[in-house]
Amino acid sequence: MKKTIWHKVLKVVIAVATAILGALGVNAMNP
């Protein structure tokens, strides 16, 4: 498999994870 594909997948997964954690953090800080 090409490593470039995995790099793209990892970037997308990290971006989504940070977005979800960020949203949860904002919701937790603003009850």
C-alpha positions as CSV (number, residue, x, y, z in Angstrom):
1,M,0.0,0.0,0.0
2,K,1.1,3.6,-0.6
3,K,2.2,5.5,2.5
4,T,0.7,8.7,1.1
5,I,-2.8,7.3,1.4
6,W,-2.2,6.4,5.1
7,H,-0.8,9.9,5.7
8,K,-4.0,11.4,4.2
9,V,-6.2,9.1,6.3
10,L,-4.3,9.9,9.5
11,K,-4.6,13.6,8.8
12,V,-8.4,13.3,8.3
13,V,-8.8,11.1,11.4
14,I,-6.8,13.6,13.6
15,A,-8.7,16.5,12.2
16,V,-12.0,14.9,13.0
17,A,-10.9,13.8,16.4
18,T,-9.6,17.3,17.3
19,A,-12.9,18.8,16.1
20,I,-15.0,16.4,18.2
21,L,-12.8,16.9,21.3
22,G,-12.9,20.7,20.7
23,A,-16.7,20.7,20.5
24,L,-17.0,18.5,23.6
25,G,-14.6,20.8,25.4
26,V,-16.6,23.9,24.5
27,N,-19.9,22.2,25.6
28,A,-18.3,21.1,28.9
29,M,-16.9,24.6,29.6
30,N,-20.3,26.2,28.7
31,P,-23.0,24.2,30.5
